[in-house]
Amino acid sequence: MTSLEQSDPPAASAHRHLGWALVLISVAQLMVVLDATIANIALPYIGTDLHISEANLTWIVTGYALAFGGLLLLGGRLGDLYGRRRVFMAGLVVFAVASLLGGLATNEPLLLAARGLQGLGAALASPAALALITTTFPAGPQRNRAFAVYAMMSGAGAAVGLILGGWLTGLDSFLGLDVDGWRLTFLINVPIGIVAALFAPRALAESEKHTGWLDIPGAVTGTLGLLGIVFGLTRAGEEAYGWTHAQTIVSLTVGVVLLAVFAVIESRVEHPLLPMRIFANRTRAASFVAFMIAPAAMFAMFYFLSLFIQQIVGYSPLRAGFAFLPFSFGVVAGATLSSKLVSKIDVRYIAGTGTLLAAFALYMFSRLSIDDSPGHVLQSLADGSTPGAGLNYWTEIFPWVVTMAFGMGLTFVTLTLTAVHHVQAADSGIGSGVLNTMQQVGGALGLATLSTVALHFMQNREDQVAGPLTQGLQQAGIDPSAPIPGVGQSYLDGSSFYASFTEGATHAFQIGSLMMLAASAIIWIFVNVKHTELATDGPEAVHVG
């Protein structure tokens, strides 16, 4: 009897160990994901303080996503070769140091370099975190719950970033020190990253190390190829460049060529950075593709809607952040329901429904409408207001934020499970790396593509309203080229933005809705894994031939 009583504490200790491991991994993932959006609301303030142009401001967002997504495969491979806990801790430290540099940045190059270094830290930590879930939690309900929490952090992190960014941006002092609020959006990561790195040896066991070599040629060609494509897409959307500019054409061409070289390298080297066998499973390959498309539309939604709420509707940074708070609750609700259903219902029905809900929400965002006629825009400027000040948040925005969030919660959990299911132990770091790469690269590609769409329609609209706006300003005795007090734009540029932004954003939402429908079609057609299979860790069937 005594021996039986003494056998309970180790089990309870192991349970607590898993609990602390999940807390640590979730906090690290939340920090990494929210940094993709935490700077969105602060962009106007960063631009003013560091004198960064409107075109270059987008690189504060895409630069992080590019470094993160482009180096994720390398981060996953490093975890496989040298131990995932060790790489996880190194990533957290790099991320913390980069955040410190970003918070103290005094010019544009230093800030953009810090964002790239943050991306490197995230690329080391994130795939190791996901792989540690796979190797720490046994298959079945425990792993499903762990993936559900991880997916909540991935989905809710973007909204939490906007809320936290709005609050921090609105501060002008902290602990009695005068500081620009936007700097706190970086500095807040420093203590979190350091504490998490120090706590990791207590909560996480080191994974088995595997033999092999780093595929440096693959890392270089793959990362630079992605950079070239995203840079080209970004240039295509800028009025000063466009699709026919030499920089755009060369960047896109070089990017495609480098990715082709990357594919050739990976098919021939003995220890590839991206083993092509990981795509042999049709359900897994489809999950990777869907996981690239869905976040692409979601990240673009955050970008355009946060700008719309602040600059067109007129919300303060903090109020804009709280406008996205329902997204967090929606993702948690969807992820919780999904984690319960995944053991009873096949994945395609859960994720397929989730993407359809998200597509519908994006379509409803595309129907946002304000009075952006030249007369109303000029009257808003005269009143010190914004043209969308009368928009009703509760009827026009709130329902679709919740719908989108719930759909993404349903989608993230199930696709995360199918994307890493039955991946060989030696490749689990790469499997999770591919999953995160798809999310980050998809976000960068989606933002670049939809920004190009938005700028096209904005420029068309600006051409239509430039004459009436100029005439109206002159009739009011205002020089169109004179700066608006406290804004940094001329009256003509400011009024043109007010009159055209909604036109561009709503068309971007339309294309985003179509992208989400494409992701849904891929899920319904190609994701065939049964719910009974997800509760097993057995090897995949070997295909001969």
Sequence and secondary structure as in RCSB ss.txt:
>XXXX:A:sequence
MTSLEQSDPPAASAHRHLGWALVLISVAQLMVVLDATIANIALPYIGTDLHISEANLTWIVTGYALAFGGLLLLG
GRLGDLYGRRRVFMAGLVVFAVASLLGGLATNEPLLLAARGLQGLGAALASPAALALITTTFPAGPQRNRAFAVY
AMMSGAGAAVGLILGGWLTGLDSFLGLDVDGWRLTFLINVPIGIVAALFAPRALAESEKHTGWLDIPGAVTGTLG
LLGIVFGLTRAGEEAYGWTHAQTIVSLTVGVVLLAVFAVIESRVEHPLLPMRIFANRTRAASFVAFMIAPAAMFA
MFYFLSLFIQQIVGYSPLRAGFAFLPFSFGVVAGATLSSKLVSKIDVRYIAGTGTLLAAFALYMFSRLSIDDSPG
HVLQSLADGSTPGAGLNYWTEIFPWVVTMAFGMGLTFVTLTLTAVHHVQAADSGIGSGVLNTMQQVGGALGLATL
STVALHFMQNREDQVAGPLTQGLQQAGIDPSAPIPGVGQSYLDGSSFYASFTEGATHAFQIGSLMMLAASAIIWI
FVNVKHTELATDGPEAVHVG
>XXXX:A:secstr
 HHHHHTHHHHHHHHHHHHHHHHHHHHHHHHHHHTTTTTTTTHHHHHHHHT  HHHHHHHHHHHHHHHHHHHHHH
HHHHHHH HHHHHHHHHHHHHHHHHHHHT  SHHHHHHHHHHHHHHHHHHHHHHHHHHHHHS TTHHHHHHHHHH
HHHHHHHHHHHHHHHHHHHT SEETTEE  HHHHHHHTHHHHHHHHHHHHHHH            HHHHHHHHHH
HHHHHHHHHHHHSTTT TTSHHHHHHHHHHHHHHHHHHHHHHHSSS SS GGGG SHHHHHHHHHHHHHHHHHHH
HHHHHHHIIIIIS   HHHHHHHTHHHHHHHHHHHHHHHHHTTTS HHHHHHHHHHHHHHHHHHHTT      HH
HHHHHHHHT  TTTT  HHHHTHHHHHHHHHHHHHHHHHHHHHHHTT  GGGHHHHHHHHHHHHHHHHHHHHHHH
HHHHHHHHHHHHHHHHHHHHHHHHHTT  TTSB TTT SBHHHHHHHHHHHHHHHHHHHHHHHHHHHHHHHHHHH
H    TTGGG          
